[in-house]
């Protein structure tokens, strides 16, 4: 790993937020340590770094590989056609290790008694590291940020993916305990939740459930969903700081910072799945996806105003929808068919309320009526092909995870998680070209890591090599 000798003071975020001078205190030399009187002044930086990890270039790449977007030309077309390079991971690897882990270490040193702050950075770090091990598999963690780092520091070893998930769960437990017992406060530097303890605790519990789901420990995931995100208002999200390019919705930034028209949602599997005019879509007599499809359309030319890629549109990181769908899937896998339908219907009631997404046109229609068991039985509207009832319910849950999780890693993660064990309910995501008949299973280790850390896995896995938990 590239070892830094000085702590970044938000400087790493210059890579991701090119026009952030109005709210980021970036030094002329981003590698030069600036004296910081309190750790809370670094909180915004570590949260922004996590936003970029979850909503930036790697997410866009995962959307190419899960049917959400199409790369039309130049670099984006190359990545879309499975020519992902190690250099494509460089920036997000830096965001993880310098933007989050290094800064969090400094926050812990500067402000050990600010217990709410300490709990928040624990949860934020756990979210980032959990996503990183999902993307890359084995990663450096236990040795990633040495004391008094220098160019002579020992190169960090790689921890196994399973051990990283275990460490993340312990960090979430620690963060929850700190937040629950916190006697201090955090204000505007917490750009996700403004120091709201309940929202952070609920997000942490949903993250615990997410990680157990990803490792297929469904019984344990069920232990945490009741404590997870309990309402749409408690969704943990990145709220765009402004509508100035660079400060806004990250997908909007991706278009504005590169060439408009290089990527699009038009013609993508995702859009076809929601299209009422497509006979193979998910629409039925109880479901009309017209309005949600328009809201979730990414044109790739920066023209959206109120859509999912609008400059001011919030970007969920740990959502109410995700928590309900983890709950539904784990109930189903535990044999509770009706309980799973009930949780699915809670989400459908929210979608039907009109509050779940913006209407691009006031005349756009939507409908999400409650399902009943008969809908999933042989010949029901959700089981025309006559599969087992419980598999039909699971298929609908996975399909809803795919749609509700658009612009998150959920579609990419589920496609990999389910390929070996649940291929019968996995979405039929098409291949991006006629020469490759396998889907990507991971993203590549970064070029900087390959060149600087002799402990990087050897032989290097390609994007079609499954991570350990999916083998």
WOCOR-V73523 format. One record per residue. N is the residue number from 1. SS is DSSP state (2 for helix, 1 for strand, 0 for the rest). BURIAL is # if it has 24 or more other ideal C-beta (glycine too) atoms within 12 Angstrom, else .. Layout:
# WOCOR-V73523
n->N ss->SS burial->BURIAL
n->N ss->SS burial->BURIAL
This chain:
# WOCOR-V73523
n->1 ss->0 burial->#
n->2 ss->0 burial->#
n->3 ss->0 burial->#
n->4 ss->0 burial->#
n->5 ss->0 burial->.
n->6 ss->0 burial->#
n->7 ss->0 burial->#
n->8 ss->0 burial->#
n->9 ss->0 burial->#
n->10 ss->0 burial->#
n->11 ss->2 burial->#
n->12 ss->2 burial->#
n->13 ss->2 burial->#
n->14 ss->2 burial->#
n->15 ss->2 burial->#
n->16 ss->0 burial->#
n->17 ss->0 burial->#
n->18 ss->0 burial->.
n->19 ss->0 burial->.
n->20 ss->0 burial->#
n->21 ss->0 burial->.
n->22 ss->0 burial->.
n->23 ss->0 burial->.
n->24 ss->0 burial->#
n->25 ss->0 burial->.
n->26 ss->0 burial->#
n->27 ss->0 burial->.
n->28 ss->0 burial->.
n->29 ss->0 burial->.
n->30 ss->0 burial->#
n->31 ss->0 burial->.
n->32 ss->0 burial->.
n->33 ss->0 burial->.
n->34 ss->0 burial->.
n->35 ss->0 burial->.
n->36 ss->0 burial->#
n->37 ss->0 burial->.
n->38 ss->0 burial->.
n->39 ss->2 burial->#
n->40 ss->2 burial->#
n->41 ss->2 burial->#
n->42 ss->2 burial->#
n->43 ss->2 burial->#
n->44 ss->2 burial->#
n->45 ss->2 burial->#
n->46 ss->2 burial->#
n->47 ss->2 burial->#
n->48 ss->2 burial->#
n->49 ss->2 burial->#
n->50 ss->2 burial->#
n->51 ss->2 burial->#
n->52 ss->2 burial->#
n->53 ss->2 burial->#
n->54 ss->2 burial->#
n->55 ss->2 burial->#
n->56 ss->0 burial->#
n->57 ss->2 burial->#
n->58 ss->2 burial->#
n->59 ss->2 burial->#
n->60 ss->2 burial->#
n->61 ss->2 burial->#
n->62 ss->2 burial->#
n->63 ss->2 burial->#
n->64 ss->2 burial->#
n->65 ss->0 burial->#
n->66 ss->0 burial->#
n->67 ss->0 burial->#
n->68 ss->0 burial->#
n->69 ss->0 burial->#
n->70 ss->1 burial->#
n->71 ss->1 burial->#
n->72 ss->0 burial->#
n->73 ss->0 burial->.
n->74 ss->2 burial->.
n->75 ss->2 burial->#
n->76 ss->2 burial->#
n->77 ss->2 burial->.
n->78 ss->2 burial->.
n->79 ss->2 burial->#
n->80 ss->2 burial->#
n->81 ss->0 burial->#
n->82 ss->0 burial->#
n->83 ss->0 burial->#
n->84 ss->0 burial->#
n->85 ss->0 burial->.
n->86 ss->2 burial->#
n->87 ss->2 burial->#
n->88 ss->2 burial->#
n->89 ss->2 burial->#
n->90 ss->2 burial->#
n->91 ss->2 burial->#
n->92 ss->2 burial->#
n->93 ss->2 burial->#
n->94 ss->2 burial->#
n->95 ss->2 burial->#
n->96 ss->2 burial->#
n->97 ss->2 burial->#
n->98 ss->2 burial->#
n->99 ss->2 burial->#
n->100 ss->2 burial->#
n->101 ss->2 burial->#
n->102 ss->2 burial->#
n->103 ss->2 burial->#
n->104 ss->2 burial->#
n->105 ss->2 burial->#
n->106 ss->2 burial->#
n->107 ss->2 burial->#
n->108 ss->2 burial->#
n->109 ss->2 burial->.
n->110 ss->2 burial->#
n->111 ss->0 burial->#
n->112 ss->0 burial->.
n->113 ss->0 burial->.
n->114 ss->0 burial->#
n->115 ss->2 burial->#
n->116 ss->2 burial->#
n->117 ss->2 burial->#
n->118 ss->2 burial->#
n->119 ss->2 burial->#
n->120 ss->2 burial->#
n->121 ss->2 burial->#
n->122 ss->2 burial->#
n->123 ss->2 burial->#
n->124 ss->2 burial->#
n->125 ss->2 burial->#
n->126 ss->2 burial->#
n->127 ss->2 burial->#
n->128 ss->2 burial->#
n->129 ss->2 burial->#
n->130 ss->2 burial->#
n->131 ss->2 burial->#
n->132 ss->2 burial->#
n->133 ss->2 burial->#
n->134 ss->2 burial->#
n->135 ss->2 burial->#
n->136 ss->2 burial->#
n->137 ss->0 burial->#
n->138 ss->0 burial->#
n->139 ss->1 burial->#
n->140 ss->0 burial->#
n->141 ss->0 burial->#
n->142 ss->0 burial->.
n->143 ss->0 burial->.
n->144 ss->0 burial->#
n->145 ss->0 burial->#
n->146 ss->0 burial->#
n->147 ss->0 burial->.
n->148 ss->0 burial->.
n->149 ss->0 burial->#
n->150 ss->0 burial->.
n->151 ss->0 burial->.
n->152 ss->0 burial->.
n->153 ss->0 burial->.
n->154 ss->0 burial->.
n->155 ss->0 burial->.
n->156 ss->0 burial->#
n->157 ss->0 burial->.
n->158 ss->0 burial->#
n->159 ss->1 burial->#
n->160 ss->0 burial->.
n->161 ss->2 burial->#
n->162 ss->2 burial->#
n->163 ss->2 burial->#
n->164 ss->2 burial->#
n->165 ss->2 burial->#
n->166 ss->2 burial->#
n->167 ss->2 burial->#
n->168 ss->2 burial->#
n->169 ss->2 burial->#
n->170 ss->2 burial->#
n->171 ss->2 burial->#
n->172 ss->2 burial->#
n->173 ss->2 burial->#
n->174 ss->2 burial->#
n->175 ss->2 burial->#
n->176 ss->2 burial->#
n->177 ss->2 burial->.
n->178 ss->2 burial->#
n->179 ss->2 burial->#
n->180 ss->2 burial->.
n->181 ss->0 burial->.
n->182 ss->0 burial->#
n->183 ss->0 burial->.
n->184 ss->0 burial->.
n->185 ss->0 burial->.
n->186 ss->0 burial->#
n->187 ss->0 burial->.
n->188 ss->0 burial->.
n->189 ss->0 burial->#
n->190 ss->0 burial->#
n->191 ss->0 burial->#
n->192 ss->0 burial->#
n->193 ss->0 burial->#
n->194 ss->0 burial->.
n->195 ss->0 burial->#
n->196 ss->0 burial->.
n->197 ss->2 burial->#
n->198 ss->2 burial->#
n->199 ss->2 burial->#
n->200 ss->2 burial->#
n->201 ss->2 burial->#
n->202 ss->2 burial->#
n->203 ss->2 burial->#
n->204 ss->2 burial->#
n->205 ss->2 burial->#
n->206 ss->2 burial->#
n->207 ss->2 burial->#
n->208 ss->2 burial->#
n->209 ss->2 burial->#
n->210 ss->2 burial->#
n->211 ss->2 burial->#
n->212 ss->2 burial->#
n->213 ss->2 burial->#
n->214 ss->2 burial->#
n->215 ss->0 burial->#
n->216 ss->0 burial->#
n->217 ss->0 burial->#
n->218 ss->2 burial->#
n->219 ss->2 burial->.
n->220 ss->2 burial->#
n->221 ss->2 burial->#
n->222 ss->2 burial->#
n->223 ss->2 burial->.
n->224 ss->2 burial->#
n->225 ss->2 burial->#
n->226 ss->0 burial->.
n->227 ss->0 burial->#
n->228 ss->0 burial->#
n->229 ss->0 burial->#
n->230 ss->0 burial->#
n->231 ss->0 burial->.
n->232 ss->2 burial->#
n->233 ss->2 burial->.
n->234 ss->2 burial->#
n->235 ss->0 burial->#
n->236 ss->1 burial->#
n->237 ss->1 burial->#
n->238 ss->1 burial->#
n->239 ss->0 burial->#
n->240 ss->0 burial->#
n->241 ss->0 burial->#
n->242 ss->0 burial->.
n->243 ss->0 burial->.
n->244 ss->0 burial->.
n->245 ss->0 burial->#
n->246 ss->0 burial->#
n->247 ss->0 burial->#
n->248 ss->0 burial->#
n->249 ss->0 burial->#
n->250 ss->2 burial->#
n->251 ss->2 burial->#
n->252 ss->2 burial->#
n->253 ss->2 burial->#
n->254 ss->2 burial->#
n->255 ss->2 burial->#
n->256 ss->2 burial->#
n->257 ss->2 burial->#
n->258 ss->0 burial->#
n->259 ss->0 burial->.
n->260 ss->0 burial->#
n->261 ss->0 burial->.
n->262 ss->0 burial->#
n->263 ss->1 burial->#
n->264 ss->1 burial->#
n->265 ss->0 burial->#
n->266 ss->0 burial->.
n->267 ss->0 burial->#
n->268 ss->0 burial->#
n->269 ss->2 burial->#
n->270 ss->2 burial->#
n->271 ss->2 burial->#
n->272 ss->2 burial->#
n->273 ss->2 burial->#
n->274 ss->2 burial->#
n->275 ss->0 burial->#
n->276 ss->0 burial->#
n->277 ss->0 burial->.
n->278 ss->0 burial->.
n->279 ss->0 burial->.
n->280 ss->0 burial->.
n->281 ss->0 burial->.
n->282 ss->0 burial->#
n->283 ss->0 burial->#
n->284 ss->1 burial->#
n->285 ss->0 burial->.
n->286 ss->0 burial->#
n->287 ss->1 burial->#
n->288 ss->1 burial->#
n->289 ss->0 burial->#
n->290 ss->2 burial->#
n->291 ss->2 burial->#
n->292 ss->2 burial->#
n->293 ss->2 burial->#
n->294 ss->2 burial->#
n->295 ss->2 burial->#
n->296 ss->0 burial->#
n->297 ss->0 burial->#
n->298 ss->0 burial->#
n->299 ss->0 burial->#
n->300 ss->0 burial->#
n->301 ss->0 burial->.
n->302 ss->0 burial->#
n->303 ss->0 burial->.
n->304 ss->0 burial->#
n->305 ss->0 burial->.
n->306 ss->0 burial->#
n->307 ss->0 burial->#
n->308 ss->0 burial->#
n->309 ss->0 burial->#
n->310 ss->0 burial->#
n->311 ss->0 burial->#
n->312 ss->0 burial->.
n->313 ss->0 burial->#
n->314 ss->0 burial->#
n->315 ss->1 burial->#
n->316 ss->1 burial->#
n->317 ss->1 burial->#
n->318 ss->1 burial->#
n->319 ss->0 burial->#
n->320 ss->2 burial->#
n->321 ss->2 burial->#
n->322 ss->2 burial->#
n->323 ss->2 burial->#
n->324 ss->2 burial->#
n->325 ss->2 burial->#
n->326 ss->2 burial->#
n->327 ss->2 burial->#
n->328 ss->2 burial->#
n->329 ss->2 burial->#
n->330 ss->2 burial->#
n->331 ss->2 burial->#
n->332 ss->2 burial->#
n->333 ss->2 burial->#
n->334 ss->0 burial->.
n->335 ss->0 burial->.
n->336 ss->0 burial->.
n->337 ss->2 burial->#
n->338 ss->2 burial->.
n->339 ss->2 burial->#
n->340 ss->2 burial->#
n->341 ss->2 burial->#
n->342 ss->2 burial->#
n->343 ss->2 burial->#
n->344 ss->2 burial->#
n->345 ss->2 burial->#
n->346 ss->2 burial->#
n->347 ss->2 burial->#
n->348 ss->2 burial->#
n->349 ss->2 burial->.
n->350 ss->2 burial->#
n->351 ss->2 burial->#
n->352 ss->2 burial->#
n->353 ss->0 burial->.
n->354 ss->0 burial->.
n->355 ss->0 burial->.
n->356 ss->0 burial->#
n->357 ss->0 burial->#
n->358 ss->0 burial->#
n->359 ss->0 burial->.
n->360 ss->0 burial->#
n->361 ss->0 burial->.
n->362 ss->0 burial->.
n->363 ss->0 burial->.
n->364 ss->0 burial->#
n->365 ss->0 burial->.
n->366 ss->0 burial->#
n->367 ss->1 burial->.
n->368 ss->1 burial->#
n->369 ss->0 burial->.
n->370 ss->0 burial->.
n->371 ss->0 burial->#
n->372 ss->0 burial->.
n->373 ss->2 burial->#
n->374 ss->2 burial->.
n->375 ss->2 burial->#
n->376 ss->2 burial->#
n->377 ss->0 burial->.
n->378 ss->0 burial->.
n->379 ss->0 burial->.
n->380 ss->0 burial->#
n->381 ss->0 burial->.
n->382 ss->0 burial->#
n->383 ss->0 burial->#
n->384 ss->0 burial->.
n->385 ss->0 burial->.
n->386 ss->0 burial->.
n->387 ss->0 burial->.
n->388 ss->0 burial->.
n->389 ss->2 burial->#
n->390 ss->2 burial->#
n->391 ss->2 burial->#
n->392 ss->2 burial->#
n->393 ss->2 burial->#
n->394 ss->2 burial->#
n->395 ss->2 burial->#
n->396 ss->2 burial->#
n->397 ss->2 burial->#
n->398 ss->2 burial->#
n->399 ss->2 burial->#
n->400 ss->2 burial->#
n->401 ss->2 burial->#
n->402 ss->2 burial->#
n->403 ss->2 burial->#
n->404 ss->2 burial->#
n->405 ss->0 burial->#
n->406 ss->0 burial->#
n->407 ss->0 burial->#
n->408 ss->0 burial->#
n->409 ss->0 burial->#
n->410 ss->2 burial->#
n->411 ss->2 burial->#
n->412 ss->2 burial->#
n->413 ss->2 burial->#
n->414 ss->2 burial->#
n->415 ss->2 burial->#
n->416 ss->2 burial->#
n->417 ss->2 burial->#
n->418 ss->2 burial->#
n->419 ss->2 burial->#
n->420 ss->0 burial->.
n->421 ss->0 burial->.
n->422 ss->0 burial->#
n->423 ss->0 burial->.
n->424 ss->0 burial->.
n->425 ss->0 burial->#
n->426 ss->0 burial->#
n->427 ss->0 burial->#
n->428 ss->0 burial->.
n->429 ss->0 burial->#
n->430 ss->0 burial->#
n->431 ss->0 burial->.
n->432 ss->0 burial->#
n->433 ss->0 burial->.
n->434 ss->0 burial->.
n->435 ss->0 burial->.
n->436 ss->0 burial->.
n->437 ss->0 burial->.
n->438 ss->0 burial->.
n->439 ss->0 burial->#
n->440 ss->0 burial->#
n->441 ss->0 burial->#
n->442 ss->0 burial->#
n->443 ss->0 burial->#
n->444 ss->0 burial->#
n->445 ss->0 burial->#
n->446 ss->0 burial->#
n->447 ss->2 burial->.
n->448 ss->2 burial->#
n->449 ss->2 burial->#
n->450 ss->2 burial->#
n->451 ss->2 burial->.
n->452 ss->2 burial->#
n->453 ss->0 burial->#
n->454 ss->0 burial->.
n->455 ss->0 burial->.
n->456 ss->0 burial->#
n->457 ss->0 burial->#
n->458 ss->0 burial->.
n->459 ss->0 burial->.
n->460 ss->0 burial->#
n->461 ss->0 burial->#
n->462 ss->0 burial->.
n->463 ss->0 burial->#
n->464 ss->0 burial->.
n->465 ss->0 burial->#
n->466 ss->0 burial->.
n->467 ss->0 burial->#
n->468 ss->2 burial->#
n->469 ss->2 burial->#
n->470 ss->2 burial->#
n->471 ss->0 burial->.
